[in-house]
Amino acid sequence: MAADSTDENTGSASAAETTSSPEPASGASASKGKLKGRELILAFEAEQLKSDLPQIYVGDTVKVGVLIREGSKERVQPYEGVVIAKRHGGLNETITVRRIFQGVGVERVFMLHSPQVASVKVERRGKVRRAKLFYLRDRVGKATRVKQRFDR
């Protein structure tokens, strides 16, 4: 009788395996055919990411090439200044660049992976001890200078 009970147990186990195996296979094939919600967004974002961007840190002086459209013509206008803030990550990563133009401080926020940003070049590395350099807004003249960093 002991032999009969083990045969029944193995028989029932194989029956359970056969009934459970077709269900995951059909579920897996359905998910391979179409991307759903979050997967679709992640796939699109990965496709839009730029791969040629340099490492940018707060305090760096950068030259951002901005794509300007005038009528049917396109040109790249450089915008050079100090990175005073970095925000977000991935596709939504932004930098805030500050420069002095005709005696007035001008700040622009650039989305790094945007098609309007043609290029980003680091002119010099800055040595700072803060994550955000908003204190530069209150400074005038030579006080706005950032020390240069040579190790990066």
Residue, then its C-alpha position, 0 to 999 in steps of 0.5 A: m500500500a505504501a508503494d501505491s500511495t507514492d505513485e498517487n503522490t507522484g501522479s498528482a504532482s505531475a498533474a499539478e505541473t501540467t495544469s500550472s505550466p500552460e497558464p504562465a506561458s500564455g501570460a508571458s506571450a501576451s506581455k511580449g506582444k504589447l508593451k503596457g503603461r510604464e514599460l512603454i514610457l520607459a522604452f520611449e525615454a530610453e530611446q530619447l536619452k542623449s549618450d554624448l553628454p559630458q559629466i557636468y557638476v555644479g560650479d562648472t563653466v559650460k558652453v551650451g549650444v542652443l538651437i535657434r529657429e528663425g523662419s526656415k533657418e536654424r542656427v546654434q547660438p552658444y550660451e556660456g555661464v556657470v552651472i548654479a543648479k542641477r535637478h532631476g535625473g534621466l530624461n528630465e535632467t536640467i541644469t540652471v546656467r547663470r551669466i552676466f549680460q550687459g551688467v544684468g544676471v541672466e539665468r536659463v534652465f536647460m533640459l539636457h536631453s532636449p532637441q533644442v540643446a545641440s551641444v554641451k561643452v565644459e569650459r572649466r571645472g569649478k571648485v565649490r562646496r555647495a549643491k546649489l550656488f544661489y548665493l551667486r545671485d547676491r554677489v557682484g563683480k569679482a565676488t562671483r568668480v568660482k575657483q578652478r578645479f584641476d582634478r576632474 
